[in-house]
Amino acid sequence: MYTKITLLIAAALSIFVYVNYFPKNKTLQTKVVAITQIAPHPSLDRIRQGIEDEIKSAFGDKVKIEFQSAQGNPSLATQIAHNFIGKNVDVLVAITTPSAQAMHAANSLHIPMVFAGVTDPIAAKLVEESGANKANITGVCDTPDIDKQVSLIQEFLPKNSAIGIIYNPGETNSRVHVERLEEKLQNAGFSVIKTPAYSTGDVLQASQGTIPNVNAIMLTNDNTVISAIDAAIQTAGQYNIPVFCSDPESVKRGAKAAIAPDQYEMGIEAGKMVVRILKGEKGHHISVLYAPTSRFSS
């Protein structure tokens, strides 16, 4: 009699421990990596593909990958950030500066974060002013080689040519790039005409207003403009104006040439960082990388 009661009590305790303890023990659950990017675009998709391939190569199905795009909407980027952080995932991955800024601002749980496709992490406040990592943050930057970009334009155009730049001043990455590029172009003897485009819907009008008055268009690491780059390329084609950019995938869509990192390889490097964090390393112990640039031509 007492033996049966003892066995029943032991069985009940076993069920209680299994139901109440094991689901809360994250070491026994599948790891979750949450990835977000500001907009759907071939270059950003290539970065994400590299990240996912590297994670799957290391862990197979043992790591679950969740993905959400902000569809070019900064408010949605913030909502996505809060959603992922609320799930208390194991690693956050933010592709592009706007997504990384939104994720960092919302990360009250201090979940490890890896960024990719960020032009200037200091200006974006993702690293310290000294360049040192902030707690639990690392990533891969696509900082452009502006000297090479200017040299590229010099191959095709003489001095005193007018260069048009269409960009979103609301994007930190774009604003910083444009400021530095404008200075370098002017020092090389070019004139610069800047036109703002605050949304993808503004890109066509900005292109139509700028392109007839310039000799070439130079597009920076601007997520707003790159997401609607077909409008700029098609308008430039009507005037036989070359388009140069910082986005290699845009060369396949009609841009003349680009000085930029390989997007997939940048994703691979970011994926390696995610793998190291999942294996136990602290994000701020992993140095921020600056991806090397290459030339892509049509």
MOTAFEN-V976876 format. One record per residue. N is the residue number from 0. RES is the residue in three letters. PHI is phi in whole degrees, 0 to 359 (none if undefined). OMEGA is omega in degrees with one decimal (* if undefined). Layout:
# MOTAFEN-V976876
n=(N | N)
res=(RES | RES)
phi=(PHI | PHI)
omega=(OMEGA | OMEGA)
This chain:
# MOTAFEN-V976876
n=(0 | 1 | 2 | 3 | 4 | 5 | 6 | 7 | 8 | 9 | 10 | 11 | 12 | 13 | 14 | 15 | 16 | 17 | 18 | 19 | 20 | 21 | 22 | 23 | 24 | 25 | 26 | 27 | 28 | 29 | 30 | 31 | 32 | 33 | 34 | 35 | 36 | 37 | 38 | 39 | 40 | 41 | 42 | 43 | 44 | 45 | 46 | 47 | 48 | 49 | 50 | 51 | 52 | 53 | 54 | 55 | 56 | 57 | 58 | 59 | 60 | 61 | 62 | 63 | 64 | 65 | 66 | 67 | 68 | 69 | 70 | 71 | 72 | 73 | 74 | 75 | 76 | 77 | 78 | 79 | 80 | 81 | 82 | 83 | 84 | 85 | 86 | 87 | 88 | 89 | 90 | 91 | 92 | 93 | 94 | 95 | 96 | 97 | 98 | 99 | 100 | 101 | 102 | 103 | 104 | 105 | 106 | 107 | 108 | 109 | 110 | 111 | 112 | 113 | 114 | 115 | 116 | 117 | 118 | 119 | 120 | 121 | 122 | 123 | 124 | 125 | 126 | 127 | 128 | 129 | 130 | 131 | 132 | 133 | 134 | 135 | 136 | 137 | 138 | 139 | 140 | 141 | 142 | 143 | 144 | 145 | 146 | 147 | 148 | 149 | 150 | 151 | 152 | 153 | 154 | 155 | 156 | 157 | 158 | 159 | 160 | 161 | 162 | 163 | 164 | 165 | 166 | 167 | 168 | 169 | 170 | 171 | 172 | 173 | 174 | 175 | 176 | 177 | 178 | 179 | 180 | 181 | 182 | 183 | 184 | 185 | 186 | 187 | 188 | 189 | 190 | 191 | 192 | 193 | 194 | 195 | 196 | 197 | 198 | 199 | 200 | 201 | 202 | 203 | 204 | 205 | 206 | 207 | 208 | 209 | 210 | 211 | 212 | 213 | 214 | 215 | 216 | 217 | 218 | 219 | 220 | 221 | 222 | 223 | 224 | 225 | 226 | 227 | 228 | 229 | 230 | 231 | 232 | 233 | 234 | 235 | 236 | 237 | 238 | 239 | 240 | 241 | 242 | 243 | 244 | 245 | 246 | 247 | 248 | 249 | 250 | 251 | 252 | 253 | 254 | 255 | 256 | 257 | 258 | 259 | 260 | 261 | 262 | 263 | 264 | 265 | 266 | 267 | 268 | 269 | 270 | 271 | 272 | 273 | 274 | 275 | 276 | 277 | 278 | 279 | 280 | 281 | 282 | 283 | 284 | 285 | 286 | 287 | 288 | 289 | 290 | 291 | 292 | 293 | 294 | 295 | 296 | 297)
res=(MET | TYR | THR | LYS | ILE | THR | LEU | LEU | ILE | ALA | ALA | ALA | LEU | SER | ILE | PHE | VAL | TYR | VAL | ASN | TYR | PHE | PRO | LYS | ASN | LYS | THR | LEU | GLN | THR | LYS | VAL | VAL | ALA | ILE | THR | GLN | ILE | ALA | PRO | HIS | PRO | SER | LEU | ASP | ARG | ILE | ARG | GLN | GLY | ILE | GLU | ASP | GLU | ILE | LYS | SER | ALA | PHE | GLY | ASP | LYS | VAL | LYS | ILE | GLU | PHE | GLN | SER | ALA | GLN | GLY | ASN | PRO | SER | LEU | ALA | THR | GLN | ILE | ALA | HIS | ASN | PHE | ILE | GLY | LYS | ASN | VAL | ASP | VAL | LEU | VAL | ALA | ILE | THR | THR | PRO | SER | ALA | GLN | ALA | MET | HIS | ALA | ALA | ASN | SER | LEU | HIS | ILE | PRO | MET | VAL | PHE | ALA | GLY | VAL | THR | ASP | PRO | ILE | ALA | ALA | LYS | LEU | VAL | GLU | GLU | SER | GLY | ALA | ASN | LYS | ALA | ASN | ILE | THR | GLY | VAL | CYS | ASP | THR | PRO | ASP | ILE | ASP | LYS | GLN | VAL | SER | LEU | ILE | GLN | GLU | PHE | LEU | PRO | LYS | ASN | SER | ALA | ILE | GLY | ILE | ILE | TYR | ASN | PRO | GLY | GLU | THR | ASN | SER | ARG | VAL | HIS | VAL | GLU | ARG | LEU | GLU | GLU | LYS | LEU | GLN | ASN | ALA | GLY | PHE | SER | VAL | ILE | LYS | THR | PRO | ALA | TYR | SER | THR | GLY | ASP | VAL | LEU | GLN | ALA | SER | GLN | GLY | THR | ILE | PRO | ASN | VAL | ASN | ALA | ILE | MET | LEU | THR | ASN | ASP | ASN | THR | VAL | ILE | SER | ALA | ILE | ASP | ALA | ALA | ILE | GLN | THR | ALA | GLY | GLN | TYR | ASN | ILE | PRO | VAL | PHE | CYS | SER | ASP | PRO | GLU | SER | VAL | LYS | ARG | GLY | ALA | LYS | ALA | ALA | ILE | ALA | PRO | ASP | GLN | TYR | GLU | MET | GLY | ILE | GLU | ALA | GLY | LYS | MET | VAL | VAL | ARG | ILE | LEU | LYS | GLY | GLU | LYS | GLY | HIS | HIS | ILE | SER | VAL | LEU | TYR | ALA | PRO | THR | SER | ARG | PHE | SER | SER)
phi=(none | 293 | 296 | 296 | 297 | 299 | 295 | 296 | 297 | 298 | 295 | 297 | 297 | 297 | 296 | 299 | 296 | 297 | 289 | 264 | 259 | 299 | 297 | 270 | 269 | 295 | 292 | 261 | 254 | 295 | 292 | 234 | 247 | 255 | 243 | 222 | 219 | 290 | 201 | 283 | 199 | 308 | 293 | 293 | 296 | 293 | 300 | 298 | 299 | 297 | 298 | 296 | 297 | 292 | 295 | 294 | 297 | 277 | 236 | 61 | 273 | 284 | 238 | 268 | 249 | 249 | 223 | 216 | 256 | 276 | 54 | 78 | 252 | 301 | 295 | 292 | 300 | 293 | 298 | 298 | 301 | 296 | 296 | 294 | 293 | 298 | 280 | 53 | 292 | 277 | 218 | 260 | 233 | 239 | 260 | 91 | 297 | 301 | 293 | 293 | 295 | 296 | 293 | 297 | 295 | 269 | 280 | 290 | 270 | 57 | 292 | 305 | 230 | 241 | 254 | 211 | 70 | 258 | 284 | 224 | 293 | 288 | 298 | 280 | 63 | 264 | 228 | 290 | 303 | 286 | 96 | 287 | 296 | 275 | 304 | 64 | 234 | 209 | 169 | 236 | 259 | 249 | 307 | 284 | 270 | 293 | 300 | 291 | 294 | 294 | 300 | 298 | 296 | 296 | 295 | 253 | 229 | 282 | 301 | 74 | 290 | 264 | 249 | 265 | 235 | 254 | 202 | 258 | 298 | 282 | 266 | 304 | 301 | 288 | 301 | 296 | 299 | 296 | 301 | 288 | 294 | 301 | 298 | 294 | 295 | 295 | 295 | 272 | 99 | 267 | 261 | 234 | 243 | 259 | 229 | 282 | 219 | 277 | 212 | 299 | 291 | 273 | 295 | 297 | 296 | 297 | 294 | 294 | 277 | 261 | 301 | 296 | 253 | 229 | 260 | 196 | 244 | 240 | 250 | 268 | 284 | 246 | 294 | 296 | 287 | 297 | 292 | 235 | 295 | 302 | 296 | 291 | 294 | 294 | 294 | 298 | 297 | 294 | 252 | 56 | 254 | 286 | 245 | 250 | 205 | 251 | 230 | 297 | 293 | 289 | 297 | 293 | 259 | 126 | 293 | 292 | 194 | 217 | 249 | 195 | 287 | 288 | 295 | 295 | 295 | 298 | 296 | 301 | 296 | 295 | 298 | 298 | 295 | 300 | 300 | 297 | 293 | 298 | 273 | 121 | 285 | 278 | 302 | 284 | 270 | 255 | 296 | 294 | 254 | 246 | 294 | 291 | 259 | 227 | 259 | 238 | 232 | 277)
omega=(-178.2 | 178.8 | 179.0 | 178.7 | 179.4 | 179.4 | 178.7 | 178.5 | 179.6 | 179.2 | 179.5 | 178.2 | 179.5 | 178.6 | -180.0 | -179.4 | -178.5 | -176.1 | -171.8 | -177.6 | -171.1 | 179.1 | -178.7 | -178.6 | -172.2 | -179.3 | -179.6 | 179.8 | 175.3 | 176.5 | -178.8 | 174.1 | -179.4 | -178.3 | 174.5 | 173.9 | -171.0 | -176.4 | 173.7 | 179.1 | -176.2 | -179.1 | 179.6 | 177.5 | 178.4 | 176.2 | -178.4 | 179.5 | 177.8 | 178.7 | -177.3 | -179.7 | -178.8 | 178.5 | -179.1 | 178.2 | -177.5 | -170.6 | -176.8 | -178.9 | -178.0 | 177.7 | 177.6 | 178.9 | 174.7 | -177.9 | 172.5 | 175.7 | 178.5 | 176.6 | 178.1 | -175.2 | -179.5 | 178.7 | 177.7 | 176.7 | 178.2 | 178.3 | 179.0 | 179.4 | -179.6 | 179.7 | -179.1 | -179.3 | 176.7 | 177.7 | -179.7 | 179.2 | -175.5 | 177.9 | 174.0 | 175.7 | -177.9 | 179.5 | -176.2 | -178.6 | -178.6 | 179.3 | 179.5 | 178.1 | 179.0 | -179.1 | -179.7 | -178.6 | -176.0 | -169.0 | -178.8 | -179.3 | 179.1 | 175.5 | 177.8 | -177.0 | 174.2 | 176.2 | 177.0 | 179.8 | 177.4 | -174.5 | -178.3 | -175.9 | 177.8 | 178.5 | 179.2 | 179.5 | 175.8 | 172.0 | 179.8 | 178.4 | 179.3 | -174.8 | 179.2 | 179.0 | 165.8 | -176.0 | 174.2 | 179.4 | 169.5 | 179.6 | -177.9 | -176.5 | 175.9 | -179.0 | -175.5 | 171.8 | -172.7 | 178.1 | 178.7 | 178.1 | 177.7 | 178.3 | 178.0 | 179.4 | 179.6 | 178.1 | -172.0 | -172.7 | 176.7 | 174.8 | -179.1 | 174.6 | 179.1 | -179.3 | 178.0 | 177.5 | 176.6 | -174.4 | 176.8 | -179.5 | 179.6 | 177.7 | -179.3 | -177.9 | -178.2 | -178.2 | 179.9 | 179.8 | -177.9 | 179.7 | -178.5 | -179.8 | 179.8 | 179.8 | -178.5 | 179.7 | 179.1 | 177.8 | 179.2 | 175.5 | 178.0 | 169.0 | -174.3 | 174.3 | -178.3 | 178.9 | -180.0 | 172.5 | -172.8 | 177.0 | 179.2 | 178.5 | 179.7 | -171.0 | -179.6 | -179.9 | 178.0 | 178.6 | -179.2 | 179.8 | -174.3 | -168.4 | 179.0 | -174.8 | -177.2 | 178.5 | 178.1 | 175.2 | 173.8 | -179.0 | -175.1 | 174.5 | -175.5 | -175.1 | 179.6 | -176.2 | -178.9 | 178.7 | 179.4 | -172.2 | 179.3 | 179.4 | 179.4 | -177.9 | 179.9 | 178.1 | 179.0 | 179.5 | 179.2 | -179.0 | -178.6 | -179.2 | -179.9 | 176.5 | 174.3 | -175.6 | 177.4 | -172.8 | -175.1 | -178.2 | -179.8 | 176.2 | 178.0 | -177.0 | 173.6 | 175.9 | -176.4 | -177.6 | 179.1 | 168.0 | -171.6 | 172.8 | 170.5 | -172.6 | -179.3 | 179.7 | 175.0 | 176.6 | 177.8 | -179.5 | 176.9 | 177.8 | 176.7 | 177.5 | 178.1 | 179.7 | -179.6 | 178.5 | 178.5 | 178.4 | 172.1 | -180.0 | 174.3 | -178.0 | -176.6 | 172.7 | -179.7 | -174.8 | 172.8 | -179.5 | 174.2 | -173.9 | 176.3 | -179.2 | 176.3 | 177.2 | 177.1 | -176.9 | 178.5 | *)
